Amino acid sequence: MSAAGSTTVPRRSIGRSGPSAGVLSLGSWHTYDRMDFRDAVGMLREAVDAGVNLFDVGVYGQPDRPPRVFTDVIFSAMVRAAGLRREDYLLSAKLWLEEYPTRSLRDQIENALLRAGVEHADLVVLGDIRHEVDLGQLVLDLAELDHAGLIRSWGVNNWSATNVQTLIDSAASAGVAGPSIAQLKYSVARRSIPDGEPFARIFAQGVSLESSDVFEGGVLLGKGGGARQVGRDPGGIRERIEGSVAGVRAVADELGATPAQLCLAFTLTHPANATTLFGATGIEQLRENLAAVDLVERVGGERLRELVTPFWADRGVVDPEGP
């Protein structure tokens, strides 16, 4: 492992024409609004100095409706306090489809940019589809945001491979940019979708993977306990994941690493992975997580994937096609 604060995060391109992002990225879901502001600023500055440049400040739900959240607003203050220039970082925002097209994407992104204190988002990620959506029109609406200078690239969060393919085909037919990234649950426990054939075909067309839920909300690190907010449980496998905590720790110990480093390092071995999203609430935790890059270099991707195979909990349970 590198000495504290010494890891340099390499970068990969998002999609074929998207920005270059650090292979590790910081998320903000219920994070910055739980931290001491000075600590948050120091962590942000150190992350950027280490090569982390993509920050997901997407708010889950509508930020102007209960329950109100302010983590994206706090991030804008953190950027100013850390002395960052806009070119020093990439900002990723979320767009939600629950009220689309009644509430336009433009209305959403303008509100998100106002709260984040920026003029454009380098990446926007579309949330789940919960009702019938005209995907062809959606692609055109995103192209309008791009043309207006409000976004630079876009992707989806936990969509099926079939729907992503429809987006790709619709964009090609219209002569506009298609999705550049698919944010998917990917961890030593949840592998069936990103490692499956349906998404292999998507990745072969130039769409990148953004790994998320890497720690299963802390469950893989033995931090379940019911007090933490944890995402959905496709396949109903969380109990099996909880049962693998001791094994994950044992493999990490064998490699001279932490469970968090092992979980992060595994995602970096996926050939389509452009960046892996994680949360941190302190500089020491940030440094620990960044050292996952060193673990991949030291152990090798093939060996890492072999060692964590016993923890693959959704194999044969979750359809590789996706939701």
C-alpha positions in Angstrom: 0.0 0.0 0.0 1.2 3.5 -0.7 2.0 5.9 2.1 -0.9 8.0 3.3 -1.9 10.6 0.7 0.6 9.3 -1.9 -1.7 7.4 -4.3 -2.2 8.9 -7.8 -5.5 8.0 -9.4 -5.2 7.2 -13.1 -7.8 8.4 -15.6 -10.0 6.8 -18.2 -12.3 8.3 -20.8 -16.1 8.2 -20.2 -17.5 6.7 -23.4 -15.8 7.3 -26.7 -16.0 11.1 -26.6 -16.7 12.0 -23.0 -14.4 13.6 -20.5 -11.4 11.9 -18.9 -12.2 10.9 -15.3 -10.3 9.5 -12.4 -11.0 5.8 -12.0 -12.2 6.6 -8.5 -14.9 9.2 -8.0 -16.6 10.7 -4.9 -20.3 10.6 -4.4 -22.3 12.8 -2.0 -25.5 10.9 -1.2 -26.2 12.0 2.4 -22.4 12.6 2.9 -21.4 16.3 3.0 -24.5 17.2 5.0 -23.2 14.9 7.8 -19.6 16.2 7.8 -17.9 19.0 9.6 -17.5 21.6 6.8 -13.7 22.2 7.4 -13.1 18.4 7.2 -15.2 18.2 4.0 -13.2 21.0 2.4 -9.9 19.3 3.3 -11.0 16.0 2.0 -12.1 17.6 -1.3 -8.8 19.3 -1.8 -6.8 16.2 -1.1 -9.0 14.1 -3.5 -8.4 16.6 -6.3 -4.7 16.6 -5.6 -4.6 12.8 -5.8 -6.3 12.8 -9.2 -9.9 12.4 -8.3 -11.8 14.8 -10.6 -15.4 13.5 -10.9 -17.9 14.3 -8.2 -21.4 13.0 -8.2 -23.6 15.6 -6.5 -26.9 14.2 -7.7 -29.8 14.5 -5.2 -32.1 11.6 -4.9 -35.6 12.9 -5.4 -36.6 16.5 -5.9 -34.4 18.7 -3.7 -37.1 21.4 -3.4 -39.6 18.9 -1.9 -39.6 17.1 1.4 -37.4 15.6 2.7 -35.2 18.5 1.9 -31.5 17.9 1.3 -28.6 20.2 0.8 -25.5 18.1 0.1 -25.2 19.6 -3.4 -25.5 23.1 -2.1 -22.8 22.3 0.5 -20.6 20.9 -2.3 -20.7 24.3 -4.1 -19.4 26.0 -0.9 -16.7 23.3 -0.5 -15.5 24.0 -4.0 -15.1 27.7 -3.2 -13.4 27.1 0.1 -11.0 24.6 -1.4 -10.0 27.2 -4.0 -10.9 25.0 -7.0 -11.4 26.3 -10.5 -14.2 24.9 -12.6 -11.7 23.2 -14.9 -10.2 21.4 -11.8 -13.2 19.1 -11.5 -16.1 17.3 -13.3 -19.6 17.5 -11.9 -22.1 14.7 -12.3 -25.8 15.4 -11.7 -29.0 13.3 -11.7 -32.1 13.8 -13.8 -35.3 12.0 -12.7 -38.0 10.7 -14.9 -40.9 10.3 -12.4 -42.6 13.5 -13.7 -41.1 13.5 -17.2 -42.2 14.9 -19.6 -44.6 17.0 -17.5 -41.6 18.4 -15.7 -39.0 19.1 -18.3 -35.4 17.9 -18.1 -34.3 21.6 -18.7 -36.2 22.7 -15.6 -34.5 20.0 -13.5 -31.0 20.7 -14.8 -31.3 24.4 -14.4 -32.3 23.9 -10.8 -29.5 21.4 -10.2 -26.9 23.8 -11.7 -28.2 26.7 -9.6 -27.8 24.6 -6.4 -24.4 23.4 -7.4 -23.2 26.9 -8.4 -22.1 26.0 -11.9 -23.1 26.7 -15.5 -23.0 23.2 -16.8 -22.8 19.6 -15.8 -20.1 17.5 -17.3 -22.2 14.4 -16.9 -25.9 13.8 -16.1 -27.2 10.4 -15.2 -30.9 9.5 -15.7 -32.7 7.8 -12.9 -34.9 4.7 -13.0 -37.8 4.4 -15.5 -40.9 3.9 -13.5 -43.5 4.5 -16.2 -43.8 4.5 -20.0 -41.2 6.9 -21.5 -40.7 7.9 -25.1 -37.0 7.1 -25.3 -36.6 8.6 -28.7 -37.9 12.0 -27.5 -35.8 11.6 -24.3 -32.7 11.4 -26.5 -33.7 14.6 -28.4 -34.4 16.5 -25.2 -31.0 15.5 -23.9 -29.5 16.7 -27.2 -31.2 20.1 -26.6 -29.5 20.4 -23.2 -26.2 19.6 -24.8 -26.7 22.1 -27.6 -27.7 24.8 -24.9 -24.3 24.1 -23.1 -26.0 22.8 -20.0 -24.6 19.3 -20.2 -21.6 17.7 -21.8 -22.4 14.0 -21.7 -25.1 11.7 -20.3 -25.8 8.2 -19.1 -28.3 6.1 -17.2 -28.6 4.5 -13.7 -29.5 0.8 -13.5 -31.4 0.6 -16.8 -31.9 -2.6 -18.7 -29.6 -3.4 -21.6 -32.5 -3.4 -23.9 -33.5 0.1 -23.0 -29.9 1.3 -23.2 -29.7 -0.2 -26.7 -32.9 1.7 -27.7 -31.2 4.9 -26.6 -28.1 4.1 -28.6 -30.2 3.3 -31.7 -32.4 6.4 -31.3 -29.4 8.7 -31.0 -27.8 7.2 -34.0 -30.9 7.6 -36.1 -31.3 11.2 -35.0 -27.6 12.0 -35.5 -27.1 13.1 -31.9 -25.0 11.9 -29.0 -26.1 8.8 -27.2 -25.4 7.5 -23.7 -21.7 7.6 -22.7 -22.0 5.7 -19.4 -24.1 3.2 -17.5 -24.1 3.5 -13.8 -24.7 0.0 -12.4 -24.6 -1.8 -9.1 -21.3 -3.6 -9.2 -19.4 -5.3 -6.4 -17.8 -8.5 -5.3 -21.4 -9.6 -4.5 -23.4 -8.1 -7.4 -21.8 -9.0 -10.7 -24.4 -10.6 -12.9 -25.5 -7.5 -14.8 -22.2 -5.7 -15.5 -20.4 -9.1 -16.2 -23.2 -10.5 -18.3 -23.5 -10.8 -22.1 -26.3 -8.2 -22.6 -24.2 -5.4 -21.2 -21.0 -6.7 -22.8 -22.7 -5.8 -26.1 -23.5 -2.4 -24.7 -20.0 -1.8 -23.6 -18.7 -3.0 -27.0 -20.5 0.0 -28.5 -18.5 2.5 -26.5 -20.6 2.9 -23.4 -18.5 2.9 -20.2 -19.4 1.4 -16.9 -19.6 3.5 -13.7 -19.6 1.1 -10.7 -21.8 2.1 -7.8 -23.1 0.5 -4.5 -19.6 -1.0 -4.3 -19.9 -1.6 -0.5 -23.6 -2.5 -0.5 -24.3 0.5 1.7 -21.6 -0.7 4.1 -23.0 -4.2 4.4 -19.9 -5.7 2.7 -17.8 -4.0 5.3 -19.7 -5.3 8.2 -21.5 -1.9 8.8 -25.1 -3.0 8.2 -26.9 -2.5 11.5 -30.1 -1.1 10.0 -29.2 2.5 10.8 -27.6 3.2 7.4 -29.6 4.0 4.2 -29.0 1.1 1.8 -30.2 0.9 -1.8 -32.6 -1.6 -3.4 -31.8 -5.3 -3.1 -32.4 -6.9 -6.5 -32.7 -10.7 -6.1 -33.3 -10.5 -2.4 -29.7 -11.5 -1.7 -28.7 -9.1 1.0 -28.7 -11.8 3.7 -26.3 -13.8 1.6 -24.1 -10.7 1.3 -24.1 -10.2 5.0 -22.9 -13.8 5.3 -19.8 -13.1 3.2 -18.4 -10.3 5.4 -16.0 -12.6 7.3 -14.7 -14.1 4.0 -14.2 -10.7 2.4 -12.2 -9.6 5.5 -10.1 -12.8 5.4 -9.1 -12.3 1.7 -8.3 -8.6 2.4 -6.1 -9.6 5.3 -4.3 -12.2 3.1 -3.5 -9.4 0.7 -2.4 -6.9 3.3 -5.4 -4.7 2.4 -8.7 -3.6 3.9 -12.1 -4.9 2.9 -12.9 -1.5 1.4 -9.8 -1.6 -0.7 -10.5 -5.1 -1.9 -14.1 -4.2 -2.9 -13.0 -1.1 -4.8 -10.1 -2.8 -6.4 -12.3 -5.5 -7.8 -14.4 -3.0 -9.8 -11.3 -1.5 -11.4 -10.6 -4.8 -13.0 -13.7 -4.6 -15.3 -12.5 -3.7 -18.8 -15.4 -1.2 -19.4 -15.1 0.5 -16.0 -14.3 4.2 -16.5 -14.8 5.1 -12.8 -16.0 3.7 -9.5 -18.2 5.8 -7.3 -17.8 5.7 -3.5 -18.5 7.9 -0.5 -16.0 9.1 2.2 -16.5 11.1 5.3 -12.9 11.9 6.2 -9.4 12.2 4.8 -8.2 9.0 6.4 -11.1 7.1 4.8 -10.4 8.8 1.5 -6.7 7.8 1.6 -7.6 4.2 2.5 -10.0 4.0 -0.5 -7.6 5.6 -3.0 -5.0 2.9 -2.2 -7.3 0.4 -4.0 -5.5 1.6 -7.1 -2.2 0.3 -5.6 -3.8 -3.0 -4.7 -4.8 -3.7 -8.3 -1.2 -3.0 -9.5 0.3 -5.1 -6.7 -1.9 -8.2 -7.0 -3.2 -8.1 -10.6 -6.7 -8.0 -11.9 -7.0 -11.7 -12.8 -5.9 -12.8 -9.4 -8.2 -10.3 -7.6 -11.2 -11.6 -9.6 -10.3 -15.2 -8.8 -10.1 -14.5 -5.1 -13.5 -12.8 -4.8 -15.4 -15.3 -6.9 -16.9 -17.1 -3.8 -18.7 -13.9 -2.8 -20.6 -13.5 -6.1 -24.1 -13.6 -4.5 -26.4 -12.8 -7.4 -25.0 -15.4 -9.9 -28.0 -17.3 -11.4 -30.4 -15.1 -9.3 -30.5 -11.7 -11.1 -31.2 -11.5 -14.8 -28.1 -10.1 -16.6 -30.4 -8.1 -18.8 -31.0 -5.7 -15.9 -34.3 -4.2 -14.6 
